[in-house]
C-alpha cells in the first residue's frame, strides 16, 4: 500500500509470523473449537482499532481461509442430517451466522478506514477488488443463512452491499476477478452482488434449507445469463438503487426519479436455460456435469427447486392468484401424517382422541389458503412443507393443509402461509397391487384428497418412500369399487409424499 498504512500496531495479528503461528495451532480435527477460536480472533480485530486496514483485511482473510473447511463440514451436517434437534440445529446455525457476521463487520471496518485515509487511485485499485469481493460475499452468505431460518435479512444489509459495490465502481474494479479459494471461489464484487440480487428475486421463503442451497448453486451457474442494466428496459422485472438500503423492488412502474446509482434486472437468457434443464430432467435426463451442486442428488429432489426458480425468475413472476381477506379467528392445528390420519378416519369420527392441538390465530384467508401469525417461538416441527390438519374454532370439520411459506420476524413473531390441500379428505389403509394381485406388502395408511383434483384423478398423501409407479390400489370410493393407478409423484419430504393417481373402474 505504498507506505500509507505503516503505522505499527500492538495487535498480535499484525505480525505475520504470529498470525501464521495462531492459524497453525488451530485444532484441525475439532470444527467447533476451531471456529470458536477464529470467532474470538475476528472479534479482537474489531476491538483493535489501531490495526491498519490492509493488515486487518489480510488477517481476517487468512482466518476465513482457515475456517472454510470447517464451515463446509458443519454446513453439510446442518443441511443433510435428518431430524436435527432444535438445539443442535440452532447451534450449527449460530456458528455460521456468527462467523459471517463477524467477518463482514471486520471487512466493513477495514473498508471504511481505508476510504477515510484518502488513498490514491492506484492504492484503491490494489486494495478494493479483493476487500469488497470478500465483504459482499460475506454479506450475501449471511443473508442465505438468515433465509435458512426464514428470518428477516440482517439490518441494513442492502445499504452495506450497495456501498461496497459503489466503492469498487468508483475506481473501475467492480468486475475484476478475485481468487478467494474455497471460501467463495473465483469471483468478483459485481458477481457477488448480482448473486445477492437474484437470490432475493427468487423468493426463497417457500423452500426448505437444502432446496435453498441447491437454488443458490443453480443461480450461481446461470448468473451470467441474466441481464443487469444501468437503464430500464421495457422487460426489466426488478430495480434497486445502490445508495438506498432496500432490497430489489418489482418494477411495476418506473422510479419517480432516475439516478446513476440505480440498477435494473431482467431474466434474459437465464430463465430459458434453467427451463431447459428442468425439461430435460422431467424427460429422464441428468444434470449437466458442468453444474456444480456440491454433490449428487436424486432428480426428485432437484425438480421442485428448478420449478421454483423457473416460476420466480420468469419474465413475468407469479402474482397472487386469489385476493386476501383480513379475518381474526382461531384455528386448532395438529401436525404430521399420523395425527391427520386419526382425525380424518371415519372410525374416529373426526375426533382428536386426546391429542392436544395447537391454537393458531388466522390473520387472512383466500381461496387457496390462509395466513397465520404466531406470537411465540415456533415448535421444532414447524417448517416449510409441514403437513397440517386444521379445524376452525367452534367447527366440527377438519381440512388438510401444509406450510408453504414461513417468515420469522422480530420479537418471536412468525408469519406462516398455509396452502389448503383439500377440505374433503378420507383416511384409508390400502394394500398395494401389482398386475391385479396384492404385493404382499402391508396396508399403507393413506389420506385421499377428494377436492382440487383434475377430472378422473385423486391425490394421495402417503408415508415417505411409499410411491411406486408400478403399484396400484383398490378402494371402495363413495360406494363404487375403483382402482387408483399411479401417475406422478408431486412432492416428497421426510414426513410424507403426495402423488396423483388416475381413477379406473375395478374389474
N, C-alpha and C positions, 0 to 999 in steps of 0.2 A: 504493500500500500504506500510505497514511496516515502516512508518515514512519518506519515501523518499520524499513525497510532503507535508511536514508540514508547508511550508512557508505560512505565513499569507498574506491575500490579502484584500485590501480595497474595493473590488467589492461587491456590495450588495448581489449578488447571491452566494457569497462564504459562507454566513451564512445560514445554513439550515432552521432556523426558518423564516428568512426574505424571503427566496425563497418560502417557503410554504405560507407565507402571500401574496406575489405577485401573486402566482398562484391562491390562494383562492379568490383574488379580481378581477380576470379576469371576464368580463361580460359573463354570461352563455347563455344569450338569444340574443346575437349580435355577430355572427360569424365574420363579417368583422372587428369589433372593437377589438375582442379578438385576432384575427390573426395578426392584425396590431401591437398590444402591444407586442405579442410574438415575432414578427419580430424585433421590436426595441430592446428587451432584447437579442435576438440572436446576433444582430449586436454589442451590448455592450460587449458580450463575446469575439468577435473578437478584439474589441478595447482594452479590458482589458487584456493586455499581461502578467500580473503578476499572473493571476489565475492559480493554479496548474492544470495539465491536468486531474487528476481524478475528481476534483471538477467542472471543466469546462464541462467535459463529463456528469457528473451527473446532472448539472443544465440544460444542453441542452436536455438531455433525458427527464427530468421531464417537461420541456416546450413543448417538442414534444408530450408527453402523453396528456398534456392539449389541445394541438392543434388538436389531432387526430379526435375527434368527429366533430369539426367544418370543418376540411378538408374533411371529408367524406360527410357531408351535402352539402357543396359547390361543391364538385366533382359530386355528384348526380345531382345537378342543372345544372352544366356545360354539362353533358353528356345526360341528359334526357329532358331538356327544349327545345321544338321545336322552331326553328327560333329565337334563341338569336340574339339580335342586335350585331353588330360588337363591339360596346363599352362595352356592358355587357360581351360578350364572352372574350374580351381582359382583362377586369377587373378580372374575375374569373381565367383566365389562369395565369395572372401575380401574383395573390395571391399565387397560388400553386407553380408556378415556383420559386417565390421569397423565399417562405418558405424552399423548399427542397434545394435550392442553398445555403442559409444561414446556414441551419442545417448541410449540408455536409461540408461547409467551417469550421465551428466551430469544428466538429469532426476531420477533417483532421489536423487542427492546434493542437488539443489535441494529436493526434497520433504522429505527427512529434516531438512535445515537449517531449512526453513520451519516445520515442525511443532515442532522443538526450541525455536524462539523464541516459542512460545505466542501465536500470532496471535489476534486477536479473531474472533468468528464471522463478522463482515462481511468481514474481510480474507481469511478462509479461503474464503468463498463467491466472492470475486473471483478468487482465485488457483487454487484446486484444480480447477475444472472443466477448464480448458484444460491445466494441467500434468499431471493424471492421465490425461486422454484421450490426450495425446501419449505419455505413458510407457507406458500399457497397449498402445496401438497399436504402439509401437516394439518392446516385448517380444513381442507377438503376431507381428509381421513377422519378428523374429529367429527365433522358433520355426519359421515357414514355411521360412526359408532353411536352417535345420538339417535340416528334413524333405526338402528338395530333395536332400540328400546322405545321407538315411536315417540321420542321426546321432541321438544322444540329445539331448533338449531341453537348453537352457542350464541350468546349475546353479541350483537354487533358483528357477526361473522362476515356478512356481506360487505360491510364497510371495510373491514380488515382485508378481505380478499381484494376488493377494488383498489385500496391504497397500495397494496403490494404490487399489483399489476401495473398501476399507473407509474410507480417508481421505475419499473423496467422500461415502460414505453417512453418515458422522458429521455432516456439515453439510447433508445433503439435496440434493446436487447431482450424484448419480451419473448421472442421466438428462438433465442439462442439455446442450442441443445446443452443439457447438463446431465452428466452421468452420476446418478445417485446410488448405484449399486442395487442391492436387493430391497432397499427401503422403498423407493418409488420407481426404479427403473430408469431408462434413458428418456428424458422428458424435458420440458421447458416450463417457464412460468405461465405462458399463454396456454399450453396444453393442459396444465393442471387446472387453470381457471375454467377452461372450457369443459373439462370433465365435471367440475362442480355445477356448472350451468345445466348440462344435460342430466346429471343425477337429479337435480331439483325438478327439472321439467318432467322427468319420468314418474313423478308422484309415487314414491316407493312405499307409502304407508299402508298399502294393501298386500304387501309381500312379506313372507317370512324372512328372518335374517339370512338364512342360507340362500334364498332366492334374491335378496338384495345384493349379496356378494356376487352371485352369478350375473345379475343385471349389470353391475359395475364392470365386470370383465367384458361383457358384450359391448357396453358403451365405450370402453377404452379401445377395443379393437376397431370399432366402426367410427371413431371420433372424427377422423379426417374427412369422412364423407358427409358430415353435417356442415351447414353453412353458417358462419359467423360474420356479420356485416357491420360496417360503420354507419351505414344509412339504411333506412327502412325500405323494403320492397313489399309489393302487394301480398306476397305469400309468406311473409315473416309471421311467426307464431308467438314468440316471446321477445321482450325487450327488457333492458336494465340499464342503469346508469352507474358507472364505476365510482362515482363520488357519493352516491346515495346508499345508505345502509338498508337496502331491501332486496329480497330475492327476485329472480326473474318474474316478470308480470306478463299475463296474457295480453297480446296486442289486439285488444278488441277495437281500439281506435288509436290514432296517432297521439303521442305525447303532446301536451299543450305547448311545450317549448322544446325545440331540438337543440342539443348541445353536443360538443365534440366528444364528451365522455360517455355518450350513450352507445350501446351495442344492441344488435338485433340478431335473432336466431331463426333459422328455418331448417326443416329436416333435410333438404337437399336430396342427395342420393342415399343418405344413411337409412332412411325408412325402407326403401326398396331392397337394400342389401340385407337388412335384418329379416324382412319378409321372405326373401328368397331362402335364407337358412331355415326359417320356420317351415316353409312349404316342403323343403327337401326332407326335413326330419319327419314331417307328417306322412311323407311317402315312404318312409323306412330308411332314409339316408343317414349319414353320420355327420357329426360336426366337422367342418373343415379343419385339418390339422394345424393350420396357422392361427386358429383362435385359441388362445391360452386361457383356460378356465381354472388352472391350478390343480387339475385332477380330472379323472374320468367320472362322468355322471350318466345315469340312465336317461334315455330320451324322455320318459315321463316326468322327470324332474326338470328338464330344460324347457319343455313345451309351454308350461304356464308362464315362465319368465319371458320367453320370446313373444308370446301372445300379448303379455302386458306391455312390453316395450313397443310392439307394433301398434298398439292402441294409443299409448300416451305420447309417442314420438311421431305420430302421424301428421300429415299436413293439416288435418282437422282433428284435434284431440277430442276425447269423449266429452260430451256435455251431459249434464244431469237429465236422465230420461223422465223423471217424474218430479213434480213440484213437491216441496216440503211444506208441511203444515205444523205450526207450533202447537204442542199439546203439553199437558202436565199430568201424567198418571203413573202409577206403579205397575211393575211387571214382575211376576215370580219367575225365577230362572233356575234351571237345572242344566248342568253341562255334561257332555260326553254321550257316547252311543249307548252305553249300558243304562244310564238314567233315562235317556229318551225312550229307549225300548220299553221301560217299565210303564211310563205314563201313557204311551200310545197303545199298549196291549189291551185288547178287549177284555182279557181275563181280569185286569185290574181296574177297568172302567175309568181310566183317566186319573186315577188317584196316585199320589206320590208315595204312598205306602211308607210313611215315616221319614222319607228323605227330607232334608232341610234345604228348601230353595233359598237362593239369594233374592233380595228385593232390590230392583233397579228402578231408577227414575227415567222414564221416557221423556225426551226433550222435543222430538219432532217425529212425524210419520210421513211416509209417502206410499205409493202403490207398491214399490219394490222392497220396502223395509222401514227401518226407523233408526233414530239416533238416541243414544243413551249418554247421560252424564253421571259419572261416578265421583263422589267426593271423598273417597277413601282409597288407600293403596290397593291396586289390583291384586287378586289372588294368583297363586302360582299357575293355575291352569289357563288363565285369561291371556290369549294371544290370537293373532290373526289365524283364521281357519277353525277356531274352536266351535264345535257343534253345540247348539243350544236348544233345549225345549223351553218354551215360554208360554206363560199364561197371564193374561191381563188380570189385574187385581179385581176380585169380585166376579170373575168369569169362571166358566167350567171347562171350556175347550182349550186345548193346547195347540200351539203351532211350532213348526220346526224352522230354525234359522241357523245362521253361522256368522261369525265375526269376519267382516270384510275389511274394515279399517279400524286402526287403533292409534289414537294420538294421546300421548302422555303429556299433560300440561304442567303448570306450576302449582305449588301448594296442594299436592296429592290429587288434583283433579285430572280425570281421564275422560276422553270423549271416544265413544265406540260407535262404529257404523255397522249395523246388522242387516244382512240380507235375509228376507223371508224365503225359505226354500219351498215350503208348502203349508197351507192351512188344513189340508186333508192328508192324514198320514195313517197308514196301517202298519202295525208291528206283526211280523210273522217269522216263524222258524222254517226255513226252506232247505230241502236236500238237493244238492247239485245232481243234474242228469247229464249223461253223455250218450248220444245216439239212442235216446229214449229210455235208458236204464240208469238206475242210481249208480253213482261213482263209488259208493262205499264210504264216502266221507260223511261225517256227522252233520246234523242240521245246523244251519247258519242263521244267527239272529240278524234280521234284515228289516229296515224301515222302507216301506213302499210309499213313494211320493205320488199322490193322485192328482196333483194340481200343478199347472205350469209346464206340462209336457207337450211335445209335438204329437200330432194325431197318430194314433196307433202305437204309442210308446208309453213307458213309465220310466221313472228314475228310481234306482235302488240305492240306499245307503247301507253299507255293509262294513264288517271289520276290515282292517288293513290287510293287504296281501291276499284278498279273497277273490277279486275279479279274475276270471279266466275266460278268454274269448271262446274256448271250446265247450264251455258248460252252459247249461240252461236250467231253468227252474220251472216246476209245475206248481200252479196255485189256483185256489178257488177264489176268483176275484169277483166280488159283487154278484155271487150266485152262479158264476159261469167258470168252468174249468178252462184255464189258459196256460200257455207256455210263455215264459219270459226268455227271449233269445237275446244273447249279448250283442251289443252294437259297439259301444265306445266307452272307455274309461274317461270320465270328465275331470276328476280331480282326486288327489290322494294325499294323505299325510300320515303321521304316525298314529292317528286315532281312528281314522275311518277312510272309506273310499266312496265316491259317488259315480255311478255308471248309468248309461242309457241302455234300455232293453226294449226290443220290439215285442208287441203283443201278438201271439198266434193262438188260434183255437187248438185246444188239446185234441189229440186223435181219439 
